[in-house]
Amino acid sequence: MRLHFRTAGESHGKALVALVEGIPAGLAIDAAAVDQDLGRRMQGYGRGARMKIEQDRIEWLSGVRAGETIGSPIAMLIHNRDWANWEEVMSAEGTPGELRRRRVTRPRPGHADLVGVLKYDRVDARDILERASARETTARVACGAVARKLLAEFGIDVGSHLVSLGGIRATAPSPLPTPLNAASDASPVRTLDATAEAEMITRIDTAKKAGDTLGGEMEVVVHGLPVGLGSHVAWDRKLDGRLAGMLMSIPAVKGVEIGMGFEAARRPGSEVHDPIVGATHASHLHTDPVDATHALHPHADARGGFRRLGNNAGGLEGGMTTGEPLVVRVAMKPISTLMSPLKTVNLATGTEANAVSERSDVTAVPAMGVIAEAMVALVLADAMLEKFGGDSVAEMRRNFEGYLASTGARWAEIRDTPAPEEEA
Ligand code: EPS
């Protein structure tokens, strides 16, 4: 891995810390670019009262000078405004007696509460739930925003939209609008289907009244990727695995599908694999902006001069990008904090109890899409650094453009000089 990131912080602690290491020098970035993604993550119909308290913004601690990265680790601080209401409970200097009186002892089914208490030998589930809280994803999104900025330098755009919520499926337009987020962010649930959107909002209202919660699926789509990120040669270099692993680490995520996903397992090969054509035979196909952006060389082509007649593969073959859009779907279970609580055991008394029902969200699926974008951006920025390296963005760009010129030239050569036996 060339790119490392780390987060620290508890949900109601003083602040969150985000650390990204491996970003080359010379990347123009300002706090507004990061704050924009933090703001997007706070949106979504079905969020709870906490999002009215917070106003997530970063403060640079290191790695950026005069609006440019300098190659050193980038550290960012995000204050928790709710800390003011939790200082007594969350302070490092708190008194154990008072904390014991207010401890959380009724673990929520589906949450990290019970297993965490047992594993970490704690008497207060707050020691677990504070870090298991999806609040941590704020810092992930800050790291992902830096990765997104690096990808944008190479014409790569990461977006997402909601494909199902509470069992209601959305029908997305084809082709998807570009840029995708400009369209999906305009919807309160980040979907591109206005009819489904209205039904989903009603479903959220009904679930809220019932004290229940809802899950759903987001689809992340990435345009402008060059062919050949990742590798087939070793398990840990395969991009499918790296993406799935990272996406599965998002709180409450239970499944990841790439391209046609599980449906591919149910169909014959003839209905699954995307036929290959030379770019000159595919002028009717939609082209990604990257082909035009980087056409500095006559043969420069992000897809090496080839196209696919479909994209069931979701932009990945053999653990490598094909140059077609990357399409990944992510499934989130319903939030485990229910206002109509499920049955549990009180850890203080050993008796049957109702699970703790702290203030929470009815659903956070739209926000999960923003978090998934961040995770995908981090994996792809890592793969870009692996392939094109460089201590500065300028060096990385030279490597990138040289590669695009050489892969595009391969197709031009094949097309213009057929082998003698094929001529006959
Ligand atoms: C969360 C519970 C809620 C959510 C929180 C995740 O927080 P609170 O307990 O303070 O009401 O709002 O999400 C965030 C704070 C956030 O920034 O996304 C949980 O238990 O996971």
Residues whose N, C-alpha, C, O or C-beta is under 5 A from the ligand:
A	BS01	EPS	G48 R50 A132 S133 A134 R135 E358 R359 S360 D361
